[in-house]
Amino acid sequence: MVRINVNAPDKILYDAWATRGGMENWFLRLSEYKKPDGTIRGNMENVEKDDNYKWHWHGWPDETVEYGTILDCNGSDYIKFSFGKAGNCAVTIKKEEGETIVELVQDNIPTDEQGMHYWLLGCKTGWTFYLANMKSLFGGGNDLRNRNEKLQQVLNS
């Protein structure tokens, strides 16, 4: 589990996870969502259960791509998606002590040595950075992502 408080309205935070434009604002270089019939969703159109996605990261070539499925979502404060070999991720937006919390839980991570190293530790590091980037951007700060694909083995890509 990774949690962070973010000073932004719930709807904006939900859209940050559930729309192409939202994901590309703080997380991805490209986020494409397709409906089950193959139609590509619009830039600010919310995903729905059973949509498929294609994601590309800043700092990585186009050959590095993640494909997955939206497993569940409610249109307001919860979204769950498959995350390749790394299991599934569920994001909940909630109030706590007067602040808005974004909470990500990743489960079904392989428990073999490779899974524990690459997915458990690697994903925890990645999610920690990207949620910090979300907080920075929504708080009026800088975009911390590495956009130079020639610069490798850095925390922010």
Secondary structure, DSSP 8 states (H G I E B T S, - for coil): -EEEE--S-HHHHHHHHHSHHHHHHHT-SEEEEE-TTS-B--TT----TT-EEEEE-TTS-TT-EEEEEEEEE-SSSEEEEE-GGG-EEEEEEEEETTEEEEEEEEE----SHHIIIIIIIHHHHHHHHHHHHHHHHHTT--------TTS-S-TT-
